[in-house]
Amino acid sequence: MSTEPRELVVVITHGIDHELSSAAMTIALGGLTAGLKVSIFLTSSGVDIVRRGAADTTHVKPLEPLADMLQGFMARGGVLWACTPCVKSRGYAPEALLEGVVVTGASLMHEALKRGAATLSF
């Protein structure tokens, strides 16, 4: 039996203006707590949540503020991938995004899926 943690990829398609981005972050944080290796793939307006300062405007009560959840996710080893075309279509330069965000196509997510990662979409 493998000692490697199981993987979870959470796909987030909603941005700072929708409660599903906060719900997805809660699920991703729960995956880390459960011992999973968790990656988030941000696509469509989901990439907006990693623009510096953007998540500061979102707090869906009774959940933690979105910015705090993002910070905690990354501090606990979570990986954030932002869709390259989605980032480019919004005109976001890499320095406009939170430190540690990886701008990439879907190939990294597909590699995780080929390794057997479970997926959830929001």
MODELLER restraints for C-alpha pairs under 7 A, 6 or more apart:
rsr = mdl.restraints
at = mdl.atoms
rsr.add(forms.Gaussian(group=physical.xy_distance, feature=features.Distance(at['CA:5:A'], at['CA:35:A']), mean=6.44, stdev=0.5))
rsr.add(forms.Gaussian(group=physical.xy_distance, feature=features.Distance(at['CA:5:A'], at['CA:36:A']), mean=5.36, stdev=0.5))
rsr.add(forms.Gaussian(group=physical.xy_distance, feature=features.Distance(at['CA:5:A'], at['CA:37:A']), mean=5.85, stdev=0.5))
rsr.add(forms.Gaussian(group=physical.xy_distance, feature=features.Distance(at['CA:6:A'], at['CA:36:A']), mean=5.14, stdev=0.5))
rsr.add(forms.Gaussian(group=physical.xy_distance, feature=features.Distance(at['CA:6:A'], at['CA:37:A']), mean=6.01, stdev=0.5))
rsr.add(forms.Gaussian(group=physical.xy_distance, feature=features.Distance(at['CA:6:A'], at['CA:117:A']), mean=6.84, stdev=0.5))
rsr.add(forms.Gaussian(group=physical.xy_distance, feature=features.Distance(at['CA:7:A'], at['CA:36:A']), mean=5.45, stdev=0.5))
rsr.add(forms.Gaussian(group=physical.xy_distance, feature=features.Distance(at['CA:7:A'], at['CA:37:A']), mean=4.63, stdev=0.5))
rsr.add(forms.Gaussian(group=physical.xy_distance, feature=features.Distance(at['CA:7:A'], at['CA:38:A']), mean=5.83, stdev=0.5))
rsr.add(forms.Gaussian(group=physical.xy_distance, feature=features.Distance(at['CA:7:A'], at['CA:117:A']), mean=4.54, stdev=0.5))
rsr.add(forms.Gaussian(group=physical.xy_distance, feature=features.Distance(at['CA:7:A'], at['CA:118:A']), mean=6.35, stdev=0.5))
rsr.add(forms.Gaussian(group=physical.xy_distance, feature=features.Distance(at['CA:8:A'], at['CA:36:A']), mean=6.52, stdev=0.5))
rsr.add(forms.Gaussian(group=physical.xy_distance, feature=features.Distance(at['CA:8:A'], at['CA:37:A']), mean=6.19, stdev=0.5))
rsr.add(forms.Gaussian(group=physical.xy_distance, feature=features.Distance(at['CA:8:A'], at['CA:38:A']), mean=4.84, stdev=0.5))
rsr.add(forms.Gaussian(group=physical.xy_distance, feature=features.Distance(at['CA:8:A'], at['CA:39:A']), mean=6.38, stdev=0.5))
rsr.add(forms.Gaussian(group=physical.xy_distance, feature=features.Distance(at['CA:8:A'], at['CA:117:A']), mean=5.15, stdev=0.5))
rsr.add(forms.Gaussian(group=physical.xy_distance, feature=features.Distance(at['CA:8:A'], at['CA:118:A']), mean=4.81, stdev=0.5))
rsr.add(forms.Gaussian(group=physical.xy_distance, feature=features.Distance(at['CA:8:A'], at['CA:119:A']), mean=5.69, stdev=0.5))
rsr.add(forms.Gaussian(group=physical.xy_distance, feature=features.Distance(at['CA:9:A'], at['CA:38:A']), mean=5.86, stdev=0.5))
rsr.add(forms.Gaussian(group=physical.xy_distance, feature=features.Distance(at['CA:9:A'], at['CA:39:A']), mean=4.88, stdev=0.5))
rsr.add(forms.Gaussian(group=physical.xy_distance, feature=features.Distance(at['CA:9:A'], at['CA:40:A']), mean=5.56, stdev=0.5))
rsr.add(forms.Gaussian(group=physical.xy_distance, feature=features.Distance(at['CA:9:A'], at['CA:41:A']), mean=6.97, stdev=0.5))
rsr.add(forms.Gaussian(group=physical.xy_distance, feature=features.Distance(at['CA:9:A'], at['CA:117:A']), mean=6.49, stdev=0.5))
rsr.add(forms.Gaussian(group=physical.xy_distance, feature=features.Distance(at['CA:9:A'], at['CA:118:A']), mean=6.19, stdev=0.5))
rsr.add(forms.Gaussian(group=physical.xy_distance, feature=features.Distance(at['CA:9:A'], at['CA:119:A']), mean=4.76, stdev=0.5))
rsr.add(forms.Gaussian(group=physical.xy_distance, feature=features.Distance(at['CA:9:A'], at['CA:120:A']), mean=6.50, stdev=0.5))
rsr.add(forms.Gaussian(group=physical.xy_distance, feature=features.Distance(at['CA:10:A'], at['CA:28:A']), mean=6.67, stdev=0.5))
rsr.add(forms.Gaussian(group=physical.xy_distance, feature=features.Distance(at['CA:10:A'], at['CA:39:A']), mean=6.34, stdev=0.5))
rsr.add(forms.Gaussian(group=physical.xy_distance, feature=features.Distance(at['CA:10:A'], at['CA:40:A']), mean=4.70, stdev=0.5))
rsr.add(forms.Gaussian(group=physical.xy_distance, feature=features.Distance(at['CA:10:A'], at['CA:41:A']), mean=6.20, stdev=0.5))
rsr.add(forms.Gaussian(group=physical.xy_distance, feature=features.Distance(at['CA:10:A'], at['CA:119:A']), mean=5.66, stdev=0.5))
rsr.add(forms.Gaussian(group=physical.xy_distance, feature=features.Distance(at['CA:10:A'], at['CA:120:A']), mean=4.85, stdev=0.5))
rsr.add(forms.Gaussian(group=physical.xy_distance, feature=features.Distance(at['CA:10:A'], at['CA:121:A']), mean=5.77, stdev=0.5))
rsr.add(forms.Gaussian(group=physical.xy_distance, feature=features.Distance(at['CA:11:A'], at['CA:40:A']), mean=5.77, stdev=0.5))
rsr.add(forms.Gaussian(group=physical.xy_distance, feature=features.Distance(at['CA:11:A'], at['CA:41:A']), mean=4.77, stdev=0.5))
rsr.add(forms.Gaussian(group=physical.xy_distance, feature=features.Distance(at['CA:11:A'], at['CA:42:A']), mean=5.97, stdev=0.5))
rsr.add(forms.Gaussian(group=physical.xy_distance, feature=features.Distance(at['CA:11:A'], at['CA:120:A']), mean=6.12, stdev=0.5))
rsr.add(forms.Gaussian(group=physical.xy_distance, feature=features.Distance(at['CA:11:A'], at['CA:121:A']), mean=4.55, stdev=0.5))
rsr.add(forms.Gaussian(group=physical.xy_distance, feature=features.Distance(at['CA:11:A'], at['CA:122:A']), mean=6.08, stdev=0.5))
rsr.add(forms.Gaussian(group=physical.xy_distance, feature=features.Distance(at['CA:12:A'], at['CA:21:A']), mean=6.45, stdev=0.5))
rsr.add(forms.Gaussian(group=physical.xy_distance, feature=features.Distance(at['CA:12:A'], at['CA:24:A']), mean=6.81, stdev=0.5))
rsr.add(forms.Gaussian(group=physical.xy_distance, feature=features.Distance(at['CA:12:A'], at['CA:41:A']), mean=6.25, stdev=0.5))
rsr.add(forms.Gaussian(group=physical.xy_distance, feature=features.Distance(at['CA:12:A'], at['CA:42:A']), mean=4.98, stdev=0.5))
rsr.add(forms.Gaussian(group=physical.xy_distance, feature=features.Distance(at['CA:12:A'], at['CA:43:A']), mean=6.26, stdev=0.5))
rsr.add(forms.Gaussian(group=physical.xy_distance, feature=features.Distance(at['CA:12:A'], at['CA:46:A']), mean=5.37, stdev=0.5))
rsr.add(forms.Gaussian(group=physical.xy_distance, feature=features.Distance(at['CA:12:A'], at['CA:121:A']), mean=6.04, stdev=0.5))
rsr.add(forms.Gaussian(group=physical.xy_distance, feature=features.Distance(at['CA:12:A'], at['CA:122:A']), mean=4.93, stdev=0.5))
rsr.add(forms.Gaussian(group=physical.xy_distance, feature=features.Distance(at['CA:13:A'], at['CA:42:A']), mean=6.17, stdev=0.5))
rsr.add(forms.Gaussian(group=physical.xy_distance, feature=features.Distance(at['CA:13:A'], at['CA:43:A']), mean=5.07, stdev=0.5))
rsr.add(forms.Gaussian(group=physical.xy_distance, feature=features.Distance(at['CA:13:A'], at['CA:44:A']), mean=5.27, stdev=0.5))
rsr.add(forms.Gaussian(group=physical.xy_distance, feature=features.Distance(at['CA:13:A'], at['CA:45:A']), mean=5.75, stdev=0.5))
rsr.add(forms.Gaussian(group=physical.xy_distance, feature=features.Distance(at['CA:13:A'], at['CA:46:A']), mean=4.41, stdev=0.5))
rsr.add(forms.Gaussian(group=physical.xy_distance, feature=features.Distance(at['CA:13:A'], at['CA:122:A']), mean=6.03, stdev=0.5))
rsr.add(forms.Gaussian(group=physical.xy_distance, feature=features.Distance(at['CA:14:A'], at['CA:20:A']), mean=6.38, stdev=0.5))
rsr.add(forms.Gaussian(group=physical.xy_distance, feature=features.Distance(at['CA:14:A'], at['CA:21:A']), mean=5.53, stdev=0.5))
rsr.add(forms.Gaussian(group=physical.xy_distance, feature=features.Distance(at['CA:14:A'], at['CA:45:A']), mean=5.24, stdev=0.5))
rsr.add(forms.Gaussian(group=physical.xy_distance, feature=features.Distance(at['CA:14:A'], at['CA:46:A']), mean=4.44, stdev=0.5))
rsr.add(forms.Gaussian(group=physical.xy_distance, feature=features.Distance(at['CA:14:A'], at['CA:122:A']), mean=6.97, stdev=0.5))
rsr.add(forms.Gaussian(group=physical.xy_distance, feature=features.Distance(at['CA:15:A'], at['CA:21:A']), mean=5.96, stdev=0.5))
rsr.add(forms.Gaussian(group=physical.xy_distance, feature=features.Distance(at['CA:15:A'], at['CA:45:A']), mean=4.84, stdev=0.5))
rsr.add(forms.Gaussian(group=physical.xy_distance, feature=features.Distance(at['CA:15:A'], at['CA:46:A']), mean=4.31, stdev=0.5))
rsr.add(forms.Gaussian(group=physical.xy_distance, feature=features.Distance(at['CA:15:A'], at['CA:47:A']), mean=6.79, stdev=0.5))
rsr.add(forms.Gaussian(group=physical.xy_distance, feature=features.Distance(at['CA:15:A'], at['CA:48:A']), mean=5.41, stdev=0.5))
rsr.add(forms.Gaussian(group=physical.xy_distance, feature=features.Distance(at['CA:15:A'], at['CA:49:A']), mean=5.56, stdev=0.5))
rsr.add(forms.Gaussian(group=physical.xy_distance, feature=features.Distance(at['CA:16:A'], at['CA:48:A']), mean=6.63, stdev=0.5))
rsr.add(forms.Gaussian(group=physical.xy_distance, feature=features.Distance(at['CA:16:A'], at['CA:49:A']), mean=5.60, stdev=0.5))
rsr.add(forms.Gaussian(group=physical.xy_distance, feature=features.Distance(at['CA:16:A'], at['CA:55:A']), mean=6.10, stdev=0.5))
rsr.add(forms.Gaussian(group=physical.xy_distance, feature=features.Distance(at['CA:16:A'], at['CA:58:A']), mean=5.86, stdev=0.5))
rsr.add(forms.Gaussian(group=physical.xy_distance, feature=features.Distance(at['CA:19:A'], at['CA:60:A']), mean=6.28, stdev=0.5))
rsr.add(forms.Gaussian(group=physical.xy_distance, feature=features.Distance(at['CA:20:A'], at['CA:122:A']), mean=6.06, stdev=0.5))
rsr.add(forms.Gaussian(group=physical.xy_distance, feature=features.Distance(at['CA:22:A'], at['CA:60:A']), mean=6.78, stdev=0.5))
rsr.add(forms.Gaussian(group=physical.xy_distance, feature=features.Distance(at['CA:22:A'], at['CA:66:A']), mean=5.81, stdev=0.5))
rsr.add(forms.Gaussian(group=physical.xy_distance, feature=features.Distance(at['CA:24:A'], at['CA:122:A']), mean=6.14, stdev=0.5))
rsr.add(forms.Gaussian(group=physical.xy_distance, feature=features.Distance(at['CA:25:A'], at['CA:69:A']), mean=6.50, stdev=0.5))
rsr.add(forms.Gaussian(group=physical.xy_distance, feature=features.Distance(at['CA:28:A'], at['CA:38:A']), mean=6.50, stdev=0.5))
rsr.add(forms.Gaussian(group=physical.xy_distance, feature=features.Distance(at['CA:29:A'], at['CA:73:A']), mean=6.04, stdev=0.5))
rsr.add(forms.Gaussian(group=physical.xy_distance, feature=features.Distance(at['CA:31:A'], at['CA:38:A']), mean=6.50, stdev=0.5))
rsr.add(forms.Gaussian(group=physical.xy_distance, feature=features.Distance(at['CA:32:A'], at['CA:38:A']), mean=6.25, stdev=0.5))
rsr.add(forms.Gaussian(group=physical.xy_distance, feature=features.Distance(at['CA:38:A'], at['CA:78:A']), mean=5.41, stdev=0.5))
rsr.add(forms.Gaussian(group=physical.xy_distance, feature=features.Distance(at['CA:38:A'], at['CA:79:A']), mean=6.56, stdev=0.5))
rsr.add(forms.Gaussian(group=physical.xy_distance, feature=features.Distance(at['CA:39:A'], at['CA:78:A']), mean=5.76, stdev=0.5))
rsr.add(forms.Gaussian(group=physical.xy_distance, feature=features.Distance(at['CA:39:A'], at['CA:79:A']), mean=4.53, stdev=0.5))
rsr.add(forms.Gaussian(group=physical.xy_distance, feature=features.Distance(at['CA:39:A'], at['CA:80:A']), mean=5.92, stdev=0.5))
rsr.add(forms.Gaussian(group=physical.xy_distance, feature=features.Distance(at['CA:40:A'], at['CA:79:A']), mean=6.16, stdev=0.5))
rsr.add(forms.Gaussian(group=physical.xy_distance, feature=features.Distance(at['CA:40:A'], at['CA:80:A']), mean=4.97, stdev=0.5))
rsr.add(forms.Gaussian(group=physical.xy_distance, feature=features.Distance(at['CA:40:A'], at['CA:81:A']), mean=5.95, stdev=0.5))
rsr.add(forms.Gaussian(group=physical.xy_distance, feature=features.Distance(at['CA:41:A'], at['CA:80:A']), mean=6.32, stdev=0.5))
rsr.add(forms.Gaussian(group=physical.xy_distance, feature=features.Distance(at['CA:41:A'], at['CA:81:A']), mean=4.78, stdev=0.5))
rsr.add(forms.Gaussian(group=physical.xy_distance, feature=features.Distance(at['CA:41:A'], at['CA:82:A']), mean=5.93, stdev=0.5))
rsr.add(forms.Gaussian(group=physical.xy_distance, feature=features.Distance(at['CA:42:A'], at['CA:81:A']), mean=6.03, stdev=0.5))
rsr.add(forms.Gaussian(group=physical.xy_distance, feature=features.Distance(at['CA:42:A'], at['CA:82:A']), mean=4.74, stdev=0.5))
rsr.add(forms.Gaussian(group=physical.xy_distance, feature=features.Distance(at['CA:42:A'], at['CA:83:A']), mean=5.97, stdev=0.5))
rsr.add(forms.Gaussian(group=physical.xy_distance, feature=features.Distance(at['CA:43:A'], at['CA:82:A']), mean=6.40, stdev=0.5))
rsr.add(forms.Gaussian(group=physical.xy_distance, feature=features.Distance(at['CA:43:A'], at['CA:83:A']), mean=5.24, stdev=0.5))
rsr.add(forms.Gaussian(group=physical.xy_distance, feature=features.Distance(at['CA:43:A'], at['CA:86:A']), mean=6.19, stdev=0.5))
rsr.add(forms.Gaussian(group=physical.xy_distance, feature=features.Distance(at['CA:44:A'], at['CA:86:A']), mean=5.64, stdev=0.5))
rsr.add(forms.Gaussian(group=physical.xy_distance, feature=features.Distance(at['CA:47:A'], at['CA:82:A']), mean=5.77, stdev=0.5))
rsr.add(forms.Gaussian(group=physical.xy_distance, feature=features.Distance(at['CA:47:A'], at['CA:86:A']), mean=6.87, stdev=0.5))
rsr.add(forms.Gaussian(group=physical.xy_distance, feature=features.Distance(at['CA:47:A'], at['CA:87:A']), mean=6.50, stdev=0.5))
rsr.add(forms.Gaussian(group=physical.xy_distance, feature=features.Distance(at['CA:48:A'], at['CA:54:A']), mean=6.89, stdev=0.5))
rsr.add(forms.Gaussian(group=physical.xy_distance, feature=features.Distance(at['CA:49:A'], at['CA:55:A']), mean=5.26, stdev=0.5))
rsr.add(forms.Gaussian(group=physical.xy_distance, feature=features.Distance(at['CA:50:A'], at['CA:97:A']), mean=5.50, stdev=0.5))
rsr.add(forms.Gaussian(group=physical.xy_distance, feature=features.Distance(at['CA:50:A'], at['CA:98:A']), mean=5.54, stdev=0.5))
rsr.add(forms.Gaussian(group=physical.xy_distance, feature=features.Distance(at['CA:51:A'], at['CA:96:A']), mean=5.71, stdev=0.5))
rsr.add(forms.Gaussian(group=physical.xy_distance, feature=features.Distance(at['CA:51:A'], at['CA:97:A']), mean=4.37, stdev=0.5))
rsr.add(forms.Gaussian(group=physical.xy_distance, feature=features.Distance(at['CA:51:A'], at['CA:98:A']), mean=6.10, stdev=0.5))
rsr.add(forms.Gaussian(group=physical.xy_distance, feature=features.Distance(at['CA:52:A'], at['CA:96:A']), mean=5.75, stdev=0.5))
rsr.add(forms.Gaussian(group=physical.xy_distance, feature=features.Distance(at['CA:52:A'], at['CA:97:A']), mean=5.19, stdev=0.5))
rsr.add(forms.Gaussian(group=physical.xy_distance, feature=features.Distance(at['CA:52:A'], at['CA:98:A']), mean=5.32, stdev=0.5))
rsr.add(forms.Gaussian(group=physical.xy_distance, feature=features.Distance(at['CA:55:A'], at['CA:66:A']), mean=5.60, stdev=0.5))
rsr.add(forms.Gaussian(group=physical.xy_distance, feature=features.Distance(at['CA:55:A'], at['CA:67:A']), mean=4.84, stdev=0.5))
rsr.add(forms.Gaussian(group=physical.xy_distance, feature=features.Distance(at['CA:56:A'], at['CA:66:A']), mean=6.88, stdev=0.5))
rsr.add(forms.Gaussian(group=physical.xy_distance, feature=features.Distance(at['CA:56:A'], at['CA:67:A']), mean=5.29, stdev=0.5))
rsr.add(forms.Gaussian(group=physical.xy_distance, feature=features.Distance(at['CA:58:A'], at['CA:65:A']), mean=6.22, stdev=0.5))
rsr.add(forms.Gaussian(group=physical.xy_distance, feature=features.Distance(at['CA:58:A'], at['CA:66:A']), mean=5.66, stdev=0.5))
rsr.add(forms.Gaussian(group=physical.xy_distance, feature=features.Distance(at['CA:59:A'], at['CA:65:A']), mean=4.31, stdev=0.5))
rsr.add(forms.Gaussian(group=physical.xy_distance, feature=features.Distance(at['CA:59:A'], at['CA:66:A']), mean=5.83, stdev=0.5))
rsr.add(forms.Gaussian(group=physical.xy_distance, feature=features.Distance(at['CA:80:A'], at['CA:101:A']), mean=5.18, stdev=0.5))
rsr.add(forms.Gaussian(group=physical.xy_distance, feature=features.Distance(at['CA:80:A'], at['CA:102:A']), mean=6.19, stdev=0.5))
rsr.add(forms.Gaussian(group=physical.xy_distance, feature=features.Distance(at['CA:81:A'], at['CA:101:A']), mean=5.93, stdev=0.5))
rsr.add(forms.Gaussian(group=physical.xy_distance, feature=features.Distance(at['CA:81:A'], at['CA:102:A']), mean=4.78, stdev=0.5))
rsr.add(forms.Gaussian(group=physical.xy_distance, feature=features.Distance(at['CA:81:A'], at['CA:103:A']), mean=5.76, stdev=0.5))
rsr.add(forms.Gaussian(group=physical.xy_distance, feature=features.Distance(at['CA:81:A'], at['CA:104:A']), mean=6.31, stdev=0.5))
rsr.add(forms.Gaussian(group=physical.xy_distance, feature=features.Distance(at['CA:82:A'], at['CA:101:A']), mean=6.81, stdev=0.5))
rsr.add(forms.Gaussian(group=physical.xy_distance, feature=features.Distance(at['CA:82:A'], at['CA:102:A']), mean=6.06, stdev=0.5))
rsr.add(forms.Gaussian(group=physical.xy_distance, feature=features.Distance(at['CA:82:A'], at['CA:103:A']), mean=4.69, stdev=0.5))
rsr.add(forms.Gaussian(group=physical.xy_distance, feature=features.Distance(at['CA:82:A'], at['CA:104:A']), mean=6.00, stdev=0.5))
rsr.add(forms.Gaussian(group=physical.xy_distance, feature=features.Distance(at['CA:83:A'], at['CA:103:A']), mean=5.97, stdev=0.5))
rsr.add(forms.Gaussian(group=physical.xy_distance, feature=features.Distance(at['CA:83:A'], at['CA:104:A']), mean=5.40, stdev=0.5))
rsr.add(forms.Gaussian(group=physical.xy_distance, feature=features.Distance(at['CA:83:A'], at['CA:105:A']), mean=5.33, stdev=0.5))
rsr.add(forms.Gaussian(group=physical.xy_distance, feature=features.Distance(at['CA:83:A'], at['CA:106:A']), mean=6.87, stdev=0.5))
rsr.add(forms.Gaussian(group=physical.xy_distance, feature=features.Distance(at['CA:84:A'], at['CA:103:A']), mean=5.42, stdev=0.5))
rsr.add(forms.Gaussian(group=physical.xy_distance, feature=features.Distance(at['CA:84:A'], at['CA:104:A']), mean=5.04, stdev=0.5))
rsr.add(forms.Gaussian(group=physical.xy_distance, feature=features.Distance(at['CA:84:A'], at['CA:105:A']), mean=5.40, stdev=0.5))
